[in-house]
Structure formats: structure tokens, C-alpha cells
Amino acid sequence: MNLQYLESADDPRVYDYTSLTDTSLRKRREPEEGMYIAESSKVLRRAVDAGHRPRSFFLAEKWLPDLADILARFPDVPAYVGTPEVLEQITGFHLHRGALAAMERPAPLDLPGLLGTARRIAVLEDIVDHTNIGAIFRSAAALQVDAVLVTPRCADPLYRRAIRVSMGAVFQVPWVRLTDWPGQLEQLREAGFVTAALALREDSLTLDELSARRDERLALVLGTEGDGLAEATLTGVDLAVRIPMSGGVDSLNVAAASAVAFWECRP
């Protein structure tokens, strides 16, 4: 083990872990610096099992026995150890889920290659809540969605809250960040996908009607929490689909809607 003990919150070696509670700062820093934070021993293990490489570990001494096997696998990677008080001063919150790790962000996947092997994909348009992102990825992993595409303004699936809510499913489900949306709808169509937007429109199919079509390749497009899908997206997709509801309710949270749609449209 490469244990390195921390005496001060100002230690420059732990720059990766500073100000973790500053969401706007971290959303900018982490992708730019090619890293992300894995929070909790369980998530850290799932990241390593997915082939992601840690650049450092960060933990209180009491968690060393729990992670001894992981630390032994990476003897050259520093493990920064400090008191709970020093660690909290660095991160901005009390660590109660075990260790953290600064992980190397994996190289982006190839979109054409991903589309070539998928039958069911989800497209997340401008969804900004990391809890929703994590929940959607967890449902995708459980309900046979082969890949997730996120639009340019969508929240980062590798932000620590999204990772934690997904229980590591963001490491399991392949995903790609699109560069031209909704322009890349045409790329999905060329790859053989029927594109179906979840939207309340007069011409919407019901979800069971969509499922009954048994499309070989289907891309479900889900919109942002507040405004839903952009008009340009609704114009560009092949179909609109709605989930029939009762009780005077006209819509579900996007994460809940995704789980219902994934289940109904599974191949």
C-alpha cells in the first residue's frame, strides 16, 4: 500500500478532493481535468471492476481494512489517509460512506460502434438533475437498455451523485455524449432506430401501442425536468408516445417515466 498521511487541509496533494460540495465548480473541473470522484467503497469497487483506473484514494484510517484488497491491487497509487476532521475540511462534508477515489475518466466511446450493436437506447435531452440521471441509468441497466446517449447540455453521468444514485450502473451501461442535437436524430435513423419521444401530444401513441409495434430498434427520447422536449426534437422524431394515467395526473418524474417506458418496450 502506498499510504500517505495528511496533516493539513491545505495539502496540495489532495487537490482533486477539494470543495466537493461546490457543484458548479466540480461540474466544470472534473471533465476538464479528465477525472471523476467515486464515493463509497461499493461504488469504488464497481468502478475498478469496470476497468477504470484510480489516480488516488482518500479515506479515514478506519476504512483501511475494508479496502485493503483494492489498495493492494494498485500499490503505486497513493492512498491519502487523514482524520475525519481533516478530510471534512478538504471535501466540505463528512465522509460516512467509506473511501473516496479520484478516478481517471475513461475515453469516450464510439457512437457508430455503439449504435451498431444496440437494440434499445435512451436519449436524455438536457436533464440536469443528477439524481434523475443516476436513477435513469439504474433503470436502464435493469431493464435491457443497451446504451444511453446524453445531449450536450445534459448533466454529467460521472458526477458523484449520479454515480451514487445509480449504484454504479453508469459504469455498466455504455453511454456517449452527443455533439449535435437534435441534428444527430438523423444518425439514429440511419442506424435503423425508430425514435420515439415521451411527450403529451394529440397525436401521441400510448405506450402499450408503441410496445405492440415490436420495433427491432427503438430509441426512447426523454426530456428535461421542467420544460420537456424541445420543439425541434418533437418535430424531428418519428413518433410521440405517452404513458396513460389516471387520477388527474398528467405526467411522471422523468426517472419514473423512464423506468415504465424501458419495461414496456424491452426487446
C-alpha positions in Angstrom: 0.0 0.0 0.0 1.1 3.5 -0.8 -0.2 5.2 2.4 0.3 8.9 2.7 -0.9 10.6 5.9 -2.5 14.1 5.8 -1.8 16.7 8.5 -3.4 19.7 6.9 -6.5 20.6 4.8 -4.1 22.7 2.7 -2.1 19.8 1.5 -1.7 20.3 -2.3 -1.6 16.5 -3.0 -5.3 16.3 -2.4 -6.4 19.0 -4.8 -8.7 16.5 -6.6 -10.9 16.3 -3.5 -11.2 20.0 -2.6 -14.6 21.7 -2.5 -16.6 18.6 -3.5 -19.8 20.3 -2.3 -19.4 23.2 -4.8 -21.5 21.6 -7.6 -20.9 24.3 -10.3 -17.2 24.2 -9.7 -17.0 20.4 -9.8 -19.2 20.1 -12.9 -16.6 22.2 -14.7 -13.4 20.9 -13.2 -13.9 17.2 -13.4 -14.5 16.7 -17.1 -11.8 19.3 -17.9 -9.2 17.5 -15.8 -10.1 14.1 -17.1 -11.3 12.7 -13.7 -14.3 11.9 -11.6 -14.9 11.1 -8.0 -16.1 7.6 -6.9 -17.8 7.9 -3.5 -18.3 4.9 -1.2 -16.4 1.7 -1.0 -19.2 -0.1 -3.0 -19.1 2.4 -5.9 -15.3 2.4 -5.9 -15.2 -1.3 -6.3 -17.7 -1.2 -9.1 -15.6 1.4 -10.9 -12.4 -0.7 -10.6 -14.3 -3.8 -11.7 -15.4 -1.9 -14.8 -11.8 -1.3 -15.7 -11.5 2.3 -14.5 -8.2 3.2 -13.0 -7.8 5.2 -9.8 -5.3 8.1 -9.6 -5.6 8.3 -5.8 -7.6 7.1 -2.8 -8.9 9.3 0.0 -10.1 7.8 3.3 -10.1 7.7 7.1 -7.8 5.2 8.7 -10.8 3.1 10.0 -11.7 2.2 6.3 -8.2 0.7 5.5 -9.1 -2.9 6.4 -12.3 -2.7 4.3 -10.3 -1.6 1.2 -7.1 -3.5 1.8 -7.5 -5.7 -1.2 -8.3 -2.8 -3.6 -5.3 -0.8 -2.3 -3.1 -3.9 -2.8 -4.1 -4.1 -6.4 -2.8 -0.6 -7.0 0.4 -0.4 -5.0 1.7 2.6 -6.9 -1.5 4.7 -6.4 -1.3 7.0 -3.4 -3.9 6.4 -0.6 -4.3 9.7 1.3 -5.3 9.0 4.9 -6.5 11.6 7.4 -8.6 12.2 10.4 -12.4 12.7 9.8 -11.9 16.4 10.7 -9.2 17.0 8.2 -11.0 15.1 5.5 -14.2 17.1 6.1 -12.2 20.4 5.9 -10.9 19.3 2.5 -14.1 18.0 0.9 -16.7 20.1 2.6 -18.7 17.2 4.0 -18.4 14.4 6.5 -17.3 11.1 4.9 -19.6 8.4 6.2 -19.8 6.0 3.2 -16.2 4.8 3.3 -13.5 5.9 0.9 -13.4 8.2 -2.0 -11.2 7.8 -5.1 -10.2 10.1 -7.8 -10.7 8.0 -11.0 -9.3 8.5 -14.5 -12.2 9.4 -16.8 -12.5 6.7 -19.5 -12.1 7.6 -23.1 -15.3 8.4 -24.9 -17.0 5.6 -26.7 -17.5 5.5 -30.5 -21.1 6.3 -31.3 -21.4 4.4 -34.6 -20.0 1.3 -32.9 -22.4 1.6 -30.0 -25.4 2.0 -32.3 -24.3 -0.9 -34.4 -24.8 -3.4 -31.6 -27.8 -1.9 -29.6 -31.5 -2.6 -29.9 -32.8 -0.3 -27.2 -31.3 3.1 -26.4 -32.3 6.0 -24.3 -31.6 9.6 -25.2 -31.6 12.1 -22.4 -32.2 15.7 -23.5 -30.9 18.4 -21.2 -31.7 16.6 -18.0 -29.8 18.5 -15.3 -30.7 16.8 -12.0 -28.0 14.3 -11.1 -30.4 12.2 -9.0 -32.6 11.7 -12.1 -29.6 10.8 -14.2 -28.5 8.2 -11.8 -32.0 6.7 -11.4 -32.4 6.5 -15.2 -29.1 4.7 -15.6 -30.1 2.2 -12.9 -33.4 1.5 -14.6 -31.5 1.2 -18.0 -29.2 -1.4 -16.5 -32.1 -3.4 -15.0 -34.5 -3.2 -18.0 -32.4 -4.2 -21.0 -31.5 -0.7 -22.4 -28.2 -1.2 -24.3 -26.9 2.3 -24.3 -27.7 5.9 -23.1 -27.0 9.0 -25.2 -26.8 12.3 -23.4 -27.2 15.7 -25.2 -24.6 18.4 -25.0 -26.3 20.3 -22.1 -27.3 17.2 -20.1 -25.8 16.6 -16.7 -22.6 14.5 -16.3 -23.4 10.8 -15.6 -20.0 10.6 -13.9 -20.8 13.3 -11.3 -20.5 11.7 -7.9 -24.2 12.0 -7.0 -25.3 10.5 -10.3 -22.9 7.6 -9.8 -24.1 7.0 -6.2 -27.8 7.1 -7.1 -27.2 4.7 -10.0 -25.3 2.3 -7.6 -22.5 2.2 -10.2 -24.8 1.4 -13.2 -23.2 4.3 -15.0 -20.1 2.0 -15.3 -22.3 -0.8 -16.6 -24.4 0.9 -19.3 -22.4 2.3 -22.2 -23.0 6.0 -22.8 -22.0 8.7 -25.2 -22.3 12.5 -25.1 -23.8 13.8 -28.4 -22.3 16.8 -30.1 -25.1 17.9 -32.3 -28.6 17.7 -31.0 -31.2 17.3 -32.4 -29.2 17.0 -35.6 -28.0 13.5 -34.6 -31.5 12.2 -34.8 -30.7 11.5 -38.4 -27.7 9.4 -37.4 -30.0 7.3 -35.2 -32.4 6.9 -38.1 -29.7 5.9 -40.4 -28.6 3.2 -37.9 -32.1 1.7 -38.1 -33.7 3.2 -35.0 -37.3 4.3 -34.7 -37.1 7.4 -32.5 -40.0 7.9 -30.0 -40.3 10.9 -27.8 -42.1 10.7 -24.5 -44.4 13.7 -24.8 -48.0 14.8 -24.3 -49.3 15.5 -27.8 -52.6 15.0 -29.5 -51.0 12.5 -31.9 -49.1 10.6 -29.3 -49.3 6.8 -29.3 -50.0 5.2 -25.9 -47.0 3.3 -24.5 -48.7 0.0 -25.0 -49.4 0.9 -28.6 -45.7 1.6 -29.1 -44.8 -1.7 -27.4 -47.2 -3.6 -29.7 -45.2 -2.4 -32.8 -42.3 -4.6 -31.7 -39.8 -2.3 -33.4 -36.4 -4.1 -33.8 -34.5 -1.0 -32.8 -36.0 1.7 -30.7 -34.6 5.0 -29.2 -36.7 6.5 -26.4 -36.1 10.2 -26.1 -36.7 11.8 -22.6 -36.8 15.5 -21.9 -35.6 17.9 -19.3 -37.4 18.0 -15.9 -39.2 21.4 -16.4 -39.9 22.2 -20.0 -39.8 18.7 -21.5 -38.5 18.2 -25.0 -37.6 21.0 -27.4 -40.0 21.6 -30.3 -37.2 20.9 -32.7 -36.8 17.4 -31.2 -40.5 16.8 -31.3 -40.5 17.8 -34.9 -37.6 15.5 -35.7 -38.6 12.3 -34.0 -40.6 9.5 -35.8 -43.2 9.2 -33.0 -44.5 10.7 -29.8 -45.6 8.4 -27.0 -47.4 9.0 -23.8 -48.0 6.9 -20.6 -51.7 6.6 -20.0 -52.5 7.9 -16.5 -55.4 8.2 -14.1 -56.3 10.2 -11.0 -55.9 13.5 -12.7 -52.1 13.1 -13.0 -50.8 14.1 -16.4 -47.0 13.3 -16.0 -44.4 11.5 -14.0 -41.0 12.4 -12.9 -38.6 11.7 -15.8 -36.8 9.0 -13.9 -40.1 7.2 -13.1 -41.3 7.6 -16.6 -38.1 6.2 -18.0 -38.5 3.0 -15.9 -42.1 2.5 -17.1 -41.1 3.0 -20.7 -38.0 0.8 -20.5 -40.0 -2.0 -19.0 -42.9 -1.8 -21.5 -40.5 -1.5 -24.6 -37.9 -4.1 -23.6 -36.9 -6.3 -26.6 
